[in-house]
């Protein structure tokens, strides 16, 4: 099967062929015909399997096909993404796939000049790719009109909910036409996603080309047990001794990303960090340096890493396991893309083993833990940590909210008076 068999306009097929894409991926085969028929779709597939093309190609087709019957100066497609980087990536795909075709795409996100984005919108926009915060700002100031919207796409819908965008999404939905096509695309599905889909999608077609919440066989997964204070040294050793030139590293916090990048720089490895506290200009420069090979290692948080799409990226390292097991799938999905192979290494301290169990439960797989010679964990630390019960997720959340209860100290008995 080729792209012309899916019902796409020949002009679009020609663009795709020029880009070197000959055969559609499974997610593209399944969803493109449905989107062309204006069906609501809930699609799940691993990262790197062509999800963006799966919705952008048929939506470009629909815009061109209806160009004589709809308002040409109105927004027809709205794509919501959780991060700026993913918004840029999706916008780049729409521009690439509609090359020399009468389709105009605009991207809008926070951290960048709103005036420049407003000027681009005034020049005409068929497809708007936006993050929820910036879109709400444009709507509140009445700078855009979504009354003619035909299709809403929620890209990385699971992450949108994890990041607390549900309230923003609900506000945005009130501004959209009730009669529309709605598409959900994500690498992972959970109960919250299905709950949201019931209120947004009308008789949706569920497409899952892989078993739910699975990792790709193209990525080799290795797990090293190591003491927390030796993780940065192990990272530098692996990258230096194996001469890896382009490595994406994940941490849980922004501060941790900065500190790790600084430590690795002291070891002679050109390293930069990327996270939500950096300005958009700084994030763009860091990504450009990494893609160009000027930076050897990039340390990122989960939020900033969404949308990082680097061809032939071979190595991903989890400096810390994520609290959210689904994020593990997204992290290692940055490598092994488009049929290429990759290596994902996770550094696991004794205190993180309960997080590893959550990942194993999610992906229905049991991983083998290894020790790297020279970086074996301290047996005494291992023994002491095993004596302590790991707090449950409920207890961790309660503590974070200040709702945990402290144990009452027993009252001292007063001595009886004689």
C-alpha positions in Angstrom: 0.0 0.0 0.0 1.2 3.5 -0.8 -0.2 7.0 0.2 -2.3 7.3 -3.0 -4.2 4.2 -1.9 -5.4 6.0 1.2 -7.5 8.5 -0.8 -5.2 11.6 -0.4 -5.1 14.2 -3.2 -2.3 13.6 -5.7 -0.7 16.9 -4.9 -0.2 15.8 -1.3 1.0 12.4 -2.4 3.6 14.1 -4.6 4.9 16.2 -1.6 5.1 13.1 0.5 7.0 11.1 -2.2 9.4 14.1 -2.6 10.1 13.9 1.1 11.1 10.2 0.7 8.1 8.6 2.3 7.0 5.6 0.2 4.9 3.5 2.5 2.5 4.7 5.2 3.0 3.4 8.8 0.4 1.3 10.5 -1.1 4.3 12.4 -1.3 6.3 9.1 -3.0 3.4 7.3 -5.6 3.1 10.1 -6.4 6.8 10.7 -6.0 8.7 7.4 -9.1 7.1 5.7 -11.2 7.8 8.9 -10.1 11.4 9.2 -10.9 11.9 5.5 -14.4 10.8 6.2 -14.7 13.3 9.1 -14.9 10.6 11.8 -13.9 11.3 15.4 -10.8 9.3 16.2 -8.9 8.3 19.3 -5.6 7.0 18.2 -2.7 5.5 20.2 0.7 4.5 18.9 4.2 4.7 20.2 6.3 7.9 19.6 8.3 7.9 16.3 5.6 6.0 14.4 4.3 8.9 12.3 1.4 10.1 14.4 1.8 13.8 13.2 1.6 12.8 9.6 -1.4 10.6 10.4 -3.5 13.6 11.2 -1.8 16.4 9.3 -2.0 14.8 5.9 -5.7 14.2 5.8 -6.5 17.5 7.4 -4.5 19.3 4.7 -6.5 17.3 2.2 -9.8 18.3 3.7 -8.8 22.0 3.7 -7.9 22.0 0.1 -11.0 20.0 -0.9 -13.3 22.5 0.7 -11.4 25.6 -0.2 -14.3 26.9 -2.4 -17.1 26.2 0.0 -15.7 27.6 3.3 -14.4 31.0 4.6 -10.9 31.1 3.3 -9.8 33.7 6.0 -11.0 31.6 9.0 -9.2 29.0 11.1 -10.3 25.5 10.1 -8.0 23.3 12.2 -6.8 23.8 15.8 -4.1 21.6 17.1 -3.5 21.8 20.9 -0.1 20.6 22.3 1.2 20.6 25.8 4.6 22.1 25.1 6.2 24.8 23.0 8.7 22.4 21.5 5.9 20.0 20.3 3.9 22.9 18.9 7.0 23.9 16.9 7.4 20.4 15.7 3.8 19.9 14.6 3.9 23.3 12.9 7.0 22.3 11.0 5.3 19.2 9.8 2.2 21.0 8.5 4.5 23.5 6.6 6.5 20.6 5.2 3.5 18.5 4.1 1.7 21.5 2.5 4.7 22.8 0.6 3.5 24.8 -2.5 -0.2 24.0 -1.5 -2.8 26.6 -0.5 -2.7 25.9 3.2 -1.3 28.5 5.8 -0.2 27.3 9.2 0.6 29.5 12.3 2.1 28.4 15.6 1.3 30.2 18.9 2.9 29.6 22.3 4.0 31.4 25.4 7.5 32.7 26.1 7.6 34.3 22.6 6.3 37.7 21.3 2.6 37.6 21.0 2.7 40.5 18.6 4.6 38.5 16.0 2.1 35.7 16.3 -0.8 38.1 16.0 0.7 39.6 12.8 1.0 36.1 11.3 -2.6 35.3 12.2 -3.7 38.6 10.5 -2.1 37.4 7.2 -4.4 34.4 7.1 -4.5 31.1 8.9 -6.0 27.7 8.0 -4.2 25.7 10.7 -3.4 27.0 14.2 -1.1 25.0 16.4 -1.0 26.3 19.9 -0.4 25.6 23.6 -3.4 26.1 25.8 -2.1 29.1 27.7 -1.3 31.2 24.7 -4.5 30.2 22.9 -6.6 31.3 25.9 -4.8 34.7 25.9 -5.6 35.1 22.2 -9.2 34.2 22.8 -9.6 36.4 25.9 -8.3 39.4 23.9 -10.6 38.4 21.0 -7.7 38.3 18.6 -8.8 35.1 16.9 -12.1 33.7 15.6 -12.8 30.0 15.9 -16.4 30.1 14.8 -15.5 28.3 11.5 -13.4 25.6 13.1 -13.9 22.2 11.5 -11.4 20.0 13.4 -9.9 20.0 16.9 -6.8 17.9 17.5 -5.4 17.1 21.0 -1.9 15.9 20.4 -0.2 14.1 23.4 -3.5 14.3 25.2 -2.3 12.3 28.1 0.5 14.8 28.9 -2.0 17.6 28.6 -3.9 16.2 31.5 -0.8 15.3 33.5 0.3 19.0 33.3 -3.0 20.2 34.6 -4.4 21.7 31.4 -7.9 20.3 31.9 -9.4 23.6 33.1 -7.8 25.5 30.2 -9.1 22.9 27.8 -12.6 23.2 29.2 -12.5 27.0 28.8 -11.3 26.6 25.2 -14.0 24.1 24.4 -16.7 26.7 25.3 -15.3 28.9 22.5 -15.4 26.2 19.8 -18.4 25.1 17.6 -20.2 22.1 19.0 -20.4 20.6 15.5 -16.9 19.6 14.7 -14.5 16.7 14.2 -12.3 15.9 17.2 -9.1 13.8 17.2 -7.1 12.4 20.1 -3.6 11.3 19.5 -1.3 9.9 22.2 1.4 7.4 22.9 -0.3 6.2 26.1 -3.9 5.9 27.3 -5.2 6.0 30.8 -8.5 6.2 32.6 -8.5 10.0 32.6 -8.0 10.1 28.8 -11.0 7.8 28.3 -13.1 9.9 30.7 -12.3 13.1 28.8 -12.9 11.4 25.4 -16.5 10.6 26.4 -17.3 14.3 26.8 -15.5 15.5 23.7 -15.7 12.8 21.0 -18.9 11.6 19.2 -18.9 7.9 18.5 -15.1 7.8 18.1 -13.2 5.1 16.4 -10.5 3.7 18.7 -7.3 2.9 16.9 -4.4 1.2 18.7 -1.8 -0.2 16.4 0.3 -1.5 19.4 -0.7 -3.1 22.6 -1.6 -0.4 25.0 1.2 1.4 26.8 4.0 -0.7 25.3 7.6 0.1 24.5 9.2 -0.4 21.1 11.3 -3.5 20.4 13.6 -1.2 18.4 15.0 0.2 21.7 17.3 -1.9 23.9 16.5 -1.2 27.6 19.3 -1.5 30.2 19.0 -0.8 34.0 21.9 -0.1 36.3 21.6 -0.1 40.0 23.8 2.7 41.4 24.0 4.9 44.5 22.3 8.3 43.9 25.5 10.3 44.6 27.4 8.3 41.9 24.9 8.7 39.1 26.6 11.8 37.5 30.0 10.0 37.6 28.5 7.0 35.9 26.9 9.1 33.2 30.2 10.8 32.4 31.9 7.4 32.4 29.4 5.9 29.9 29.4 8.8 27.5 33.2 9.3 27.6 34.4 5.7 27.5 31.9 4.7 24.7 32.5 8.0 22.8 28.8 8.8 22.5 28.3 12.1 20.8 24.6 12.8 21.1 22.9 11.8 24.3 19.5 12.9 25.8 19.3 12.7 29.6 16.2 13.0 31.7 15.8 14.4 35.2 12.7 15.0 37.3 13.3 18.6 38.2 14.5 21.8 36.6 17.1 22.4 39.4 18.3 18.8 39.0 18.8 19.4 35.2 20.9 22.5 35.8 23.0 20.9 38.5 23.6 17.7 36.4 24.6 19.7 33.3 27.1 21.7 35.5 28.6 18.5 37.0 29.0 16.9 33.6 30.6 20.0 32.2 33.3 19.7 34.9 34.0 16.2 33.6 34.8 17.7 30.2 31.5 16.7 28.5 29.8 19.6 26.6 26.4 19.6 28.3 23.4 22.0 28.4 20.0 21.8 30.1 16.5 22.6 28.9 13.4 23.1 31.0 10.4 25.3 31.5 12.1 28.1 33.4 14.3 28.9 30.4 13.1 31.5 27.9 11.9 30.3 24.6 14.9 31.9 22.9 17.3 30.0 25.2 15.4 26.7 24.6 15.6 27.2 20.9 19.4 27.9 21.0 20.0 24.9 23.3 18.1 22.6 20.9 19.8 24.0 17.9 23.2 23.4 19.4 22.3 19.8 20.3 20.9 19.0 16.9 24.0 20.5 15.2 26.3 18.4 17.4 27.8 21.4 19.2 26.4 20.0 22.5 27.3 16.4 23.4 24.7 15.8 26.1 21.3 17.5 26.7 19.7 17.3 30.1 15.9 17.7 30.0 12.8 17.6 32.1 9.8 15.6 30.9 7.9 18.8 30.1 10.6 20.3 27.9 11.4 17.0 26.2 8.0 16.6 24.6 8.5 17.6 21.0 12.2 17.0 20.9 12.5 15.1 17.6 16.1 14.4 16.5 16.7 12.1 13.6 19.0 9.1 14.4 19.2 9.9 18.2 20.6 6.7 19.5 21.0 7.2 23.3 18.5 8.2 26.0 19.5 8.0 29.7 17.2 8.2 32.7 19.3 9.9 35.3 16.2 9.5 37.5 13.1 7.4 37.0 9.9 9.4 36.5 7.2 9.5 39.1 4.6 9.0 36.3 5.2 5.6 34.7 3.7 6.7 31.4 6.5 9.2 31.1 9.0 6.4 30.8 7.4 5.3 27.6 7.6 8.9 26.2 11.2 9.3 27.4 12.7 6.2 25.7 10.5 6.9 22.6 12.9 9.8 21.8 15.2 7.1 20.3 14.4 4.2 18.1 12.3 6.4 15.8 11.1 5.6 12.3 12.4 2.1 12.4 15.9 3.0 13.7 17.4 1.2 16.7 18.3 2.9 20.0 19.6 2.3 23.5 17.8 3.5 26.7 19.7 3.3 29.9 18.1 3.9 33.3 20.1 4.6 36.5 18.1 3.2 39.5 18.9 3.9 43.1 17.6 1.7 45.9 15.0 4.3 46.7 13.7 4.3 43.1 12.9 0.6 42.9 9.3 1.2 43.7 9.1 3.5 40.6 10.6 0.7 38.5 7.9 -1.6 39.7 5.3 0.9 38.5 6.9 0.9 35.1 7.1 -2.9 34.9 3.4 -3.1 35.8 2.4 -0.5 33.1 4.4 -2.2 30.3 3.7 -5.7 31.6 7.4 -6.6 31.5 10.0 -7.5 34.1 13.5 -5.9 33.7 16.8 -7.3 34.8 18.9 -5.0 37.0 22.6 -4.9 36.5 25.7 -3.6 38.3 28.4 -1.8 36.3 31.9 -2.7 37.5 33.4 0.2 39.4 30.0 1.7 40.2 28.6 -1.1 42.4 26.1 0.2 45.0 27.1 0.4 48.6 25.8 -2.8 50.3 25.3 -1.0 53.6 23.1 1.6 51.9 21.2 -1.2 50.2 20.6 -3.0 53.5 19.5 0.1 55.3 17.1 1.2 52.6 15.4 -2.2 52.5 14.5 -1.9 56.2 12.5 1.3 55.5 9.0 1.0 53.9 8.7 3.1 50.8 5.8 5.6 51.2 2.7 5.0 49.0 1.7 7.4 46.2 -1.2 8.5 48.4 1.2 9.3 51.3 3.6 11.2 49.0 0.8 13.3 47.6 -0.6 14.0 51.1 2.8 15.1 52.2 3.3 17.4 49.2 -0.1 19.0 50.0 0.7 19.3 53.7 -2.1 16.9 54.6 0.1 14.1 56.2 -0.4 13.3 59.8 2.4 13.1 62.2 2.5 10.4 64.8 1.5 11.6 68.3 4.0 11.2 70.9 2.8 9.1 73.8 2.1 11.1 77.0 4.5 10.7 79.8 3.0 9.3 82.8 3.0 11.6 85.8 4.5 10.1 88.9 2.0 9.5 91.5 2.1 11.8 94.5 2.9 10.0 97.7 
